[in-house]
Amino acid sequence: YPLLPDAGIDRDAVRADLVAAGIEARVYFPPAHEQPVFDGYGARLPVTDDVAARMISLPFHHAITEDDMDLMATELGAAIERNHA
């Protein structure tokens, strides 16, 4: 499930905290304009780059329980508190 933390929150530190808590947080969706197929076009997309630098994804699938969701919410809140500027 993709999330977009506020500016000033260290996305990579939040992700590391979640992984340390056993939550498979990941970084997905690199900006399309940075893919090799678009190399050489020189696209400048500062909003896209900002969103990509902040986005983090939490797991979601049919086997996640309410307890899993509670844990993710608790750990995410704590990680954001620890890792904001």
N, C-alpha and C positions, 0 to 999 in steps of 0.2 A: 504494500500500500504506500504510494508516494506521499511524502510530506514535504512541506517547504518551511523550514524554520526561519524565523525573523533574521534580518541582517544583524551581524554582531554575535551570532551564535556559531561556535566552532563546530561545523558539521562533522569533520573528521574525528574530533574528540568525542562528540556525542555518539557517533557510530562505534568508536572503539569501546566506549563505556557499555553500550548495548551488547556488543559482541562478548565482552567480558562477563556480562550477566547471562550469557547463553541465548541471546536473541540474534537471529540472522539478519541484522541490518545490512543493507547493501547500497551501493551507489550505482544507479542505472542511468539510462538515457543520456549518453553523451550528446552534446549538441550536433545536429546533423551537419552544420557547416564546417565542423572540424573533422569530419570523416574523410578518409583518403580520396574517395570519389570526387569530392569537392575541392581538393587541394589545388591551389593556384587561382581560385576565383577571388580571393581576398575579401570575402564577406566579413563585415564588421557588424556584429549583433550583440551589443552590450547587455541588453535586457536578457536575452537568451543565455549569455555567458554567466550573468549573475544568478539566474534561476538554476542553471546546471551546477554551479559551484555550491549552492545551498541545499539542493534536493537530496533527500535520503529516503530509502524505501524499507518498510517493515514487511515481514512475511504476512501473507494472507492466503488461506486455502481452506478446504472443507474440514480439515481435522483440527483447526484451532478451536480451543475451548474458551469459555468465558474466563476461566482462571488464567489462561494464556494471555487473553486480551487485557485482563487486569494487570498482570505482570508487565506486559509491554507498556501500558499507560503509565504505571508507577515508575518503571525504570526510565522511560523517555522523559517524564517530567523531572526526575532527579538529575538525569544527564544534562538536560537543557539548563537547569539551575546551576550546575557545576561549571558549565562551559559557555557562558555568555559573557561578553565583554562588559 
